């Protein structure tokens, strides 16, 4: 265990560094799984604790005047920066748009900061910029401020991008893990694990009968239609790093309720299944960039599902499980053969540098 101490420069007292099994940061600390959560809960949350941070949602929700807003930020370090179905620029816009939408807000304005490595071809930077422009136009948001830094050759990896954004929440919308209730149906809007496998297929040189393309997309339009159909959507999350399994575990832990999912109901394409078998990966833990999980009251679940299926980004929507009063704080899967098993949070790093 680490027992280092550092001086609090304001008070002059020595502050103990939180105990950890690790003396250095690992790639797994950025996986979105157990080590990420330990890092956040032990190091960041205690130091910055406040009522807006406390929900640990995809963004902070706050009130200004008589309006409610959602604010979110994200950084993108994906490798390679160009991949089937998208690139780091499109990913950066869509990622923050989706985080704001998961708070039930309509995204309005974004900022963007670029950390560029010396030697990046200007043509590559221009391609990224144009991709961001098109993605912002598609999502209906404006990029209104930003920053650019250049680091020495070898001190970065081509380009890293941070995007932050703000959106407005309409009256009657209340998206929060605290609203999850027993009986809620869990809906996913299509086949999972596509983004992560698209990245890995490039890294590993895998070829399939049809190319697997990233599912990166702005989900705000889909969310807008869902909220028109029902205000009884209790929580939404986009299962990015750590995949569906890790996201469900986060929500089970936050609500202290059980989540029961049906393995047969979880949509995974044959190509993704095949790639996972080759790579020894579990699709439940692989990142998505155009998928959402929605917890909806049972009386409105079919109505929301029908609405989702009428949208281009929700045609493959299905109910994959429900919230139960058994297994508090735990995700359990009913297998294809009728048994059950615990689906834990991601441990370690399946796919580094995925978003």
C-alpha positions as CSV (number, residue, x, y, z in Angstrom):
1,X,0.0,0.0,0.0
2,X,1.2,3.5,-0.8
3,X,1.7,5.6,2.3
4,X,3.3,8.7,0.8
5,X,2.4,12.1,2.3
6,X,2.5,15.5,0.7
7,X,2.3,19.0,2.1
8,X,-1.0,21.0,1.8
9,X,0.5,24.3,0.6
10,X,-2.5,26.3,2.0
11,X,-2.6,24.9,5.5
12,X,1.0,23.7,6.0
13,X,-0.3,20.3,7.2
14,X,0.8,17.0,5.7
15,X,-2.1,15.4,3.7
16,X,-2.0,11.6,3.4
17,X,-2.2,10.4,-0.2
18,X,-5.1,7.9,-0.5
19,X,-4.2,4.3,0.0
20,X,-3.7,2.3,-3.2
21,X,-2.4,-1.0,-4.4
22,X,-0.5,0.8,-7.1
23,X,2.3,3.4,-6.9
24,X,2.0,4.4,-10.6
25,X,-0.9,4.9,-13.0
26,X,-1.7,2.0,-15.3
27,X,-3.5,2.0,-18.6
28,X,-6.2,0.1,-16.7
29,X,-6.9,3.3,-14.7
30,X,-8.4,4.7,-17.9
31,X,-10.6,1.7,-18.7
32,X,-13.8,2.9,-17.2
33,X,-13.8,-0.2,-14.9
34,X,-12.8,-0.9,-11.3
35,X,-9.5,0.9,-11.3
36,X,-11.0,4.0,-12.9
37,X,-13.7,4.0,-10.2
38,X,-11.2,3.5,-7.4
39,X,-9.1,6.4,-8.8
40,X,-12.1,8.7,-9.0
41,X,-13.6,7.7,-5.6
42,X,-10.4,7.8,-3.6
43,X,-8.5,10.7,-5.2
44,X,-10.8,13.1,-7.0
45,X,-14.2,13.0,-5.4
46,X,-13.1,13.6,-1.8
47,X,-11.1,16.7,-2.9
48,X,-13.7,18.3,-5.1
49,X,-16.9,17.0,-3.4
50,X,-19.9,19.2,-3.9
51,X,-23.6,18.7,-4.6
52,X,-23.3,19.0,-8.3
53,X,-20.5,16.5,-8.6
54,X,-22.1,14.0,-6.1
55,X,-24.5,12.3,-8.6
56,X,-21.5,11.2,-10.8
57,X,-23.7,11.3,-13.8
58,X,-22.6,11.9,-17.4
59,X,-22.7,15.6,-16.7
60,X,-23.5,18.1,-14.0
61,X,-27.1,19.4,-13.8
62,X,-27.6,22.9,-12.4
63,X,-30.1,25.7,-12.4
64,X,-29.4,29.3,-13.6
65,X,-32.3,31.7,-13.3
66,X,-35.4,29.7,-14.0
67,X,-33.7,27.2,-16.4
68,X,-31.9,23.9,-15.9
69,X,-28.7,23.1,-17.7
70,X,-26.4,20.1,-18.2
71,X,-22.6,20.6,-18.5
72,X,-20.1,17.9,-19.4
73,X,-16.5,17.5,-20.5
74,X,-14.6,14.6,-22.1
75,X,-11.1,13.9,-23.6
76,X,-10.3,11.7,-26.6
77,X,-7.0,9.9,-27.1
78,X,-8.1,7.1,-29.5
79,X,-5.5,5.3,-31.5
80,X,-5.5,5.2,-34.5
81,X,-7.0,8.6,-35.0
82,X,-8.7,7.5,-38.2
83,X,-10.7,4.2,-38.1
84,X,-13.6,2.6,-40.0
85,X,-16.7,4.7,-39.6
86,X,-15.1,7.7,-38.1
87,X,-12.1,9.6,-36.6
88,X,-11.0,11.3,-33.4
89,X,-12.7,14.6,-34.4
90,X,-16.1,13.2,-35.1
91,X,-15.8,11.1,-31.9
92,X,-15.0,14.2,-29.8
93,X,-18.1,16.0,-31.0
94,X,-20.4,13.0,-30.7
95,X,-19.0,12.0,-27.3
96,X,-19.8,15.2,-25.5
97,X,-23.1,15.7,-27.3
98,X,-24.2,12.3,-26.1
99,X,-23.1,12.9,-22.5
100,X,-25.2,16.0,-22.4
101,X,-28.1,14.2,-24.0
102,X,-27.8,11.4,-21.4
103,X,-28.7,14.1,-18.8
104,X,-31.9,14.7,-20.7
105,X,-30.7,18.0,-22.1
106,X,-30.7,19.5,-25.6
107,X,-27.0,20.1,-26.4
108,X,-26.4,23.7,-27.5
109,X,-22.7,24.8,-27.4
110,X,-19.3,23.1,-27.3
111,X,-15.7,24.1,-26.6
112,X,-12.7,22.2,-28.0
113,X,-9.1,22.1,-27.0
114,X,-6.4,20.4,-29.1
115,X,-3.1,19.0,-27.9
116,X,-1.1,18.4,-31.1
117,X,2.2,16.6,-31.4
118,X,4.9,18.2,-33.4
119,X,5.2,16.4,-36.8
120,X,1.4,15.7,-37.3
121,X,0.8,16.2,-41.0
122,X,-1.3,19.3,-41.7
123,X,-3.5,17.3,-44.0
124,X,-4.4,15.0,-41.0
125,X,-5.3,18.0,-38.8
126,X,-7.4,19.5,-41.6
127,X,-9.2,16.2,-42.0
128,X,-10.0,16.1,-38.3
129,X,-11.2,19.7,-38.3
130,X,-13.5,19.1,-41.2
131,X,-14.9,16.0,-39.6
132,X,-15.6,18.0,-36.4
133,X,-17.4,20.7,-38.4
134,X,-19.6,18.1,-40.1
135,X,-20.3,16.3,-36.8
136,X,-21.3,19.5,-35.1
137,X,-23.6,20.4,-38.0
138,X,-25.2,17.0,-37.9
139,X,-25.8,17.3,-34.1
140,X,-27.1,20.8,-34.3
141,X,-24.5,22.3,-32.0
142,X,-22.1,25.2,-32.2
143,X,-18.4,25.1,-31.3
144,X,-18.0,28.5,-29.7
145,X,-14.6,28.5,-28.0
146,X,-11.4,26.5,-27.9
147,X,-7.6,26.3,-27.4
148,X,-4.6,24.8,-29.2
149,X,-1.3,23.5,-27.7
150,X,1.6,21.8,-29.5
151,X,4.0,19.5,-27.7
152,X,7.4,18.2,-28.7
153,X,7.7,15.3,-31.0
154,X,7.5,12.1,-29.0
155,X,5.7,13.8,-26.1
156,X,2.2,13.0,-27.4
157,X,0.6,10.7,-29.9
158,X,-0.5,12.7,-33.0
159,X,-3.4,14.6,-31.4
160,X,-5.5,14.6,-28.3
161,X,-8.9,16.5,-28.1
162,X,-10.9,17.7,-25.2
163,X,-14.5,18.8,-25.7
164,X,-16.9,20.4,-23.2
165,X,-20.5,21.3,-23.7
166,X,-23.6,22.7,-22.3
167,X,-27.3,22.0,-23.0
168,X,-30.7,23.0,-21.7
169,X,-33.1,20.7,-19.9
170,X,-36.8,21.1,-20.5
171,X,-39.4,21.2,-17.7
172,X,-40.6,17.8,-16.6
173,X,-37.4,16.0,-17.5
174,X,-35.6,14.4,-14.6
175,X,-32.9,12.0,-15.5
176,X,-31.0,10.6,-12.5
177,X,-29.7,7.3,-11.1
178,X,-31.7,8.2,-8.0
179,X,-34.9,7.7,-10.0
180,X,-34.3,4.0,-10.9
181,X,-37.1,1.9,-9.5
182,X,-37.8,-1.8,-9.2
183,X,-39.6,-2.9,-12.4
184,X,-37.9,-0.5,-14.7
185,X,-37.2,-2.0,-18.2
186,X,-33.8,-1.6,-19.6
187,X,-33.6,-0.7,-23.3
188,X,-30.6,-0.6,-25.6
189,X,-30.9,1.0,-29.0
190,X,-29.0,-1.6,-31.1
191,X,-26.1,-3.9,-31.5
192,X,-23.3,-3.5,-28.9
193,X,-19.5,-3.6,-29.0
194,X,-19.3,-2.2,-32.6
195,X,-17.0,0.7,-31.9
196,X,-14.4,-1.2,-29.9
197,X,-14.2,-4.0,-32.4
198,X,-13.9,-1.5,-35.3
199,X,-10.8,0.0,-33.6
200,X,-9.3,-3.4,-32.8
201,X,-9.8,-4.7,-36.3
202,X,-7.6,-2.0,-37.6
203,X,-5.0,-2.5,-34.8
204,X,-4.8,-6.3,-35.3
205,X,-5.3,-6.3,-39.1
206,X,-8.4,-8.4,-38.9
207,X,-10.5,-8.7,-42.1
208,X,-14.2,-9.8,-42.3
209,X,-16.6,-10.4,-45.1
210,X,-18.1,-6.9,-44.3
211,X,-16.0,-4.2,-42.7
212,X,-17.0,-3.5,-39.1
213,X,-17.5,0.3,-38.8
214,X,-17.7,2.3,-35.6
215,X,-21.2,3.2,-34.4
216,X,-20.2,6.8,-33.4
217,X,-23.2,9.0,-33.8
218,X,-25.0,11.9,-32.1
219,X,-27.8,10.5,-30.0
220,X,-29.5,13.8,-29.1
221,X,-32.1,13.5,-31.8
222,X,-33.1,10.0,-30.6
223,X,-33.2,11.2,-27.0
224,X,-35.4,14.1,-27.9
225,X,-38.0,11.8,-29.5
226,X,-37.8,9.4,-26.5
227,X,-38.6,12.3,-24.1
228,X,-41.5,13.4,-26.3
229,X,-42.9,9.9,-25.9
230,X,-42.5,9.7,-22.1
231,X,-41.1,11.7,-19.2
232,X,-41.0,8.4,-17.3
233,X,-37.4,7.7,-18.5
234,X,-35.6,7.5,-15.2
235,X,-32.0,7.4,-16.3
236,X,-29.9,7.1,-19.5
237,X,-26.3,6.3,-20.0
238,X,-24.1,5.8,-23.1
239,X,-22.0,2.6,-22.4
240,X,-18.6,3.8,-23.7
241,X,-15.5,2.8,-21.8
242,X,-16.1,-0.5,-20.0
243,X,-19.1,-1.3,-22.2
244,X,-22.6,-2.3,-21.2
245,X,-21.5,-4.5,-18.3
246,X,-19.6,-1.7,-16.5
247,X,-22.3,0.9,-17.1
248,X,-25.0,-1.4,-15.7
249,X,-22.7,-2.1,-12.6
250,X,-22.3,1.7,-12.1
251,X,-26.1,2.1,-12.0
252,X,-26.7,-0.9,-9.8
253,X,-24.2,0.4,-7.3
254,X,-25.6,4.0,-7.4
255,X,-29.2,2.8,-6.9
256,X,-28.4,-0.2,-4.6
257,X,-30.9,-2.2,-6.6
258,X,-30.4,-5.4,-8.6
259,X,-30.3,-5.6,-12.4
260,X,-31.3,-8.7,-14.2
261,X,-30.4,-9.0,-17.9
262,X,-31.2,-11.7,-20.4
263,X,-28.3,-12.9,-22.5
264,X,-30.4,-13.9,-25.4
265,X,-31.9,-10.4,-25.7
266,X,-28.5,-8.6,-25.9
267,X,-28.0,-7.7,-29.6
268,X,-24.5,-8.6,-30.9
269,X,-23.8,-8.9,-34.6
270,X,-22.2,-12.2,-36.0
271,X,-19.1,-10.2,-37.1
272,X,-18.6,-8.8,-33.7
273,X,-19.1,-12.2,-32.1
274,X,-16.5,-13.7,-34.4
275,X,-14.0,-10.9,-33.7
276,X,-14.5,-11.3,-30.0
277,X,-13.9,-15.0,-30.2
278,X,-10.6,-14.4,-32.1
279,X,-9.4,-11.7,-29.7
280,X,-10.7,-13.4,-26.6
281,X,-12.9,-10.5,-25.6
282,X,-16.4,-10.2,-24.1
283,X,-18.7,-7.9,-26.0
284,X,-20.4,-6.8,-22.8
285,X,-17.1,-5.0,-21.8
286,X,-16.3,-3.4,-25.2
287,X,-16.8,0.3,-25.8
288,X,-19.8,1.7,-27.8
289,X,-20.1,5.3,-29.2
290,X,-23.6,5.3,-30.6
291,X,-25.5,3.3,-28.1
292,X,-27.5,4.2,-25.0
293,X,-29.1,2.4,-22.2
294,X,-32.5,3.7,-21.0
295,X,-34.3,2.7,-17.7
296,X,-38.0,3.2,-18.3
297,X,-41.0,2.7,-16.1
298,X,-42.8,-0.5,-17.2
299,X,-46.0,1.2,-18.1
300,X,-44.2,3.4,-20.7
301,X,-41.5,0.9,-21.9
302,X,-43.4,-0.3,-25.0
303,X,-44.3,3.2,-26.0
304,X,-40.6,4.4,-25.7
305,X,-39.4,1.3,-27.5
306,X,-41.8,1.9,-30.4
307,X,-40.6,5.5,-30.6
308,X,-37.0,4.5,-30.6
309,X,-37.5,1.9,-33.4
310,X,-38.9,4.7,-35.7
311,X,-35.7,6.6,-35.4
312,X,-32.7,5.8,-37.7
313,X,-30.4,5.3,-34.6
314,X,-32.9,3.2,-32.8
315,X,-34.1,0.7,-35.3
316,X,-32.5,-2.2,-33.5
317,X,-33.8,-1.2,-30.0
318,X,-34.7,-4.0,-27.6
319,X,-35.5,-4.6,-24.0
320,X,-32.5,-6.5,-22.5
321,X,-33.5,-6.7,-18.8
322,X,-35.1,-5.1,-15.8
323,X,-34.5,-3.7,-12.3
324,X,-35.3,-6.2,-9.5
325,X,-35.4,-6.1,-5.7
326,X,-33.0,-9.1,-5.5
327,X,-29.3,-8.9,-5.8
328,X,-28.9,-5.3,-4.4
329,X,-26.0,-3.4,-6.1
330,X,-25.3,-6.3,-8.5
331,X,-25.8,-7.2,-12.1
332,X,-27.0,-10.7,-12.8
333,X,-27.4,-12.3,-16.3
334,X,-29.8,-15.1,-17.2
335,X,-27.8,-17.3,-19.6
336,X,-29.1,-18.9,-22.7
337,X,-29.3,-22.2,-21.0
338,X,-31.4,-20.9,-18.1
339,X,-28.8,-20.4,-15.4
340,X,-27.6,-17.1,-13.9
341,X,-24.2,-15.6,-13.3
342,X,-22.9,-12.3,-11.8
343,X,-21.7,-9.8,-14.4
344,X,-19.0,-7.8,-12.6
345,X,-17.5,-4.5,-13.5
346,X,-14.5,-4.5,-15.9
347,X,-11.2,-5.4,-14.2
348,X,-8.1,-4.4,-16.0
349,X,-7.9,-2.9,-19.5
350,X,-9.4,-4.9,-22.4
351,X,-8.9,-2.2,-25.1
352,X,-6.6,0.7,-24.3
353,X,-6.9,4.0,-26.1
354,X,-10.4,3.2,-27.4
355,X,-12.0,6.7,-27.2
